């Protein structure tokens, strides 16, 4: 897999967007997926940069979660904003990464991304349940770089 366009089919992308919508239906949290070919930066640092570019650090409750994938580098990062970092269990990011990795190792990228989204959504729901005045602050579409 060497090109971002070939990483997921259009149908798989739509299934991921539907998983984001499902996960966000129960929480005020925001989940985004960003896919790009390569970065020369440390992958975690690049994910934090993309987090800022996508304005994920501007949510009301600081509860955004980003799943960043660098296709050619065969690397991914899952990270969140300050609000969620303060309340999730210490091993949350690692266990979520492990969940995604189990699928990625088999080449099941869509399944891995969806599993990570749904796991993050459950955690967001526990700490940031949906309220009647909540609005969808960020796009659910997959961004690409």
N, C-alpha and C positions, 0 to 999 in steps of 0.2 A: 504494500500500500504506500504509494509515494505522493499521491495528490489528494488535496483536501476534498475535491469534487468527487473522488472515487471512494472516500472513506465510508460514507453512508449513502444509501439510496434516498431518493426523495420520499418514498414511503416510510423508510426507517426514520428519517428526520421528522416526519409528521407524527409518527408514533412517540418520538421523544418529546415533541411539543405537547402532545396529549398527556404524557406522563407528568410534565411540568404543571400543566393545568390541573390535573388530578391532585398532585401534591400540594399545590397552592390553594386549592379549594378549602382546605381545613386550617389555613394559617395566614397570618399577615406577612410571613416571610416571603422572600423573593429568590427564585432559583434561575440561574442562567447557565447555558452551555456555550462555550467558545471553542472553535476548532481552527487551527492554523497549521501550516506545513512545518515550520521550523522556527526556532529562535536561537540566537547566539547567546542569550542571557541565561542565567540560572532559571530553571523552569518555575520554581516557586516565585521568584522575583517577577518574572514575566506574567504569571497568573495574577499577582497583586497589581501589576501595572494595568492589565486588561480589566481587572475588577474596577479600577478607578476610571478607565476610559469608558466603560459601560455604565458609569455613574451608580454602581452598586453600593458605593459608600455614601450615597445620599438618601438612603431609605430612612423613613421616620424612626424605626426602631433598631436601626443598624443590624438587620437580620437577613442580609443577603448571603447566598451561597453560590459559588461559581465552580463549575466543573470545566477545567481547561485541558485541552488535548493538543499536543504537538505531534501530528501524524508521522512525519518523517523521522522525528527523534524517538518515536515510540515511547513517549513520556506523557503522563497526565498528572494533574494536581487538583485536589478539591480543597477549597478554602472558604472561609466565611468572614463576615464583618465582626466588629468588636462586640456587638450585642449578643450574637450567638456564641462567640468564643467564650464569653463570660459564664454561660449557663450550661453548655453541653458537657457531658462526661469527658474526663481527660483523654480517654482513648477513642472518642467519637470519630475524629478525623482519620485515625489509623484504621479503625474497623470498617469505616466507609470505603476507604481506599482499598482495603483487602477485599471487600465485597466486589468492587468494580474490577480489580485485578484478576479475580477468579474467572471472570467472563472474558476479559481482554486476552488472557493467556491462550484461550481457545479460539480467539479470533471473533468472538461474539461481542462486537463493539456496541451495537445498539442495546443488547441485553445488559451489558455492564453499565452503560450510561443510565439506562432506565432504573436498574437496581440501585445505583447511587442516588438518583433523584428521589426515588420513593423512600429510601432510608433517610435521606436528609429531610424530606417532607414530614416523616413521622416525628423526627426530633424537633423540627420547627413547630409542628402542631402541639407538642407537649409543652413547649416554652413560650410560644407565640400563637395561641389559638386565634382563629378567625373571629373578628368582631364585626358587628353590623355596619360600622363606619369605615371598614377597611376598603382600600382601593388597590387595584393591581398597579403598582408603581413602576414596574419595568416590563419590557417586552418579554414574551415567552419564546420568541423565535430564536433559533440557533444563530449565533453571530460567527462570522468567519473572518480570518485575517490573512 
